Amino acid sequence: GGGGGGAPPFQLAALLFDVHPDGKAADLLTRGVRNVGRPSLTDPAKSHVGWDGPDAPFDVRMRALCVDVPQGHFLGLGLTLFDPGFLPASEDPALRVSVACGGPSRLDLPL
């Protein structure tokens, strides 16, 4: 993989929610983050790289969990460039996340 396609260092956080039937409430189930172009916190000699640009695949792994989603509830996926649970945050306020609805985006949920 490449080093970020020329983009400034950033992080993308994914959050998976149990959304209540009325859609007005949601409970966070799990989350994960992917850093690109940043030094590793555990090994400063290494860098988090592996993104080849806007048209390249981009995976974010979330923490595994075992949960029963109640009947009538549904899953919601949130994507953000800033999650206070993961530092350092993205530095460029102009960065945006774009998800192609009906495109190659997917959420893998092993059962």
N, C-alpha and C positions, 0 to 999 in steps of 0.2 A: 503494500500500500504506500501511498504518497504521504506527504507531510502536511496536508491540509488544503491543497489546491490554491495556495496563495492567500487563503482567508486568515484573518487574525485568530489567535488562540480563542477557543470557545468550548463550552460544554452544552450538551443537550441532555436534559433530564426527561424521563418518561415516568408517568404516574398512572397506576391502574386503580380504578375506583369501583366500588359496589354502589350503583346508583339506585335509589329508591324508586318505586313505581311512579310516584308523582313527578319525578325528575327534579324536585326542589332540594333534595338532600343527597349527599354521597359520603361514603366512608372510604378513606384511603386503605387499599389492600396491600400494595407494594410499590416500590419505585426503584429506579436505577439511573445511572448517569454515565455518560461517555465524554471524556475530555479529549480534545484534539489540539495538538500543537503546544502542549504544556509540559514542563518537566514533571516527572513522576515524583510523588511525595515520598515514596518508599525508596527510590533510587534516583537521585537528582541527575545522574549521568544519562538516564534514559528519558525519552520524551514520549508522550501519548500521541501517536500518529496513526495513519492508516485510513485516511479519507482522501479520495481522489477527486473531489469536487462535487458540484451540485447535482450532477446526473449519475453519480456513483451510489451504490448501496451504502446504507449507514445503519448499523445495528446498535441497539442499546439493550443490554441485558439487565433484567430486573431481578431482585431477590426472589428466590423460590418461596412458595407458601402452599399451604393446604387449607382450603376454605370451601365451604358450601355457600353458594350464592342462593338466597331464598327465592322461591318461585315468585315471579312477577318483577323481580329486580333485574337489572341489566348491567353490563360492564361498560365503563367509560374509560377512555384513554386520553390523558392530558400530556401535551408536550410543551416544554418551556426551556428557554435559554438561561433561566436562573432558578435554582432551588436552594434556599438558604441552608438546607441540610448537607449540601455538597459545596465545598470551596476548593479552589477559587472560582469565582463566577465569571461569566463571559464579560469581556471588557468593552466591546463595541456596541453602543446602543442602537446602531443601524442594522445589526444582524436580525434576520427574520427566519422563521420556520415556515416552510411551505410543504403541505402534504397533498399529493395528487389523489383526490377522491376518484375512485374507479381505476386508479393507476396501480403501480406495483407495490404500494404500501401494504403491510400485513402485520398482524399480531399473532404470534405462535403461542398457543396455550396447550401444553401437554396435559392429557387427562389420565 
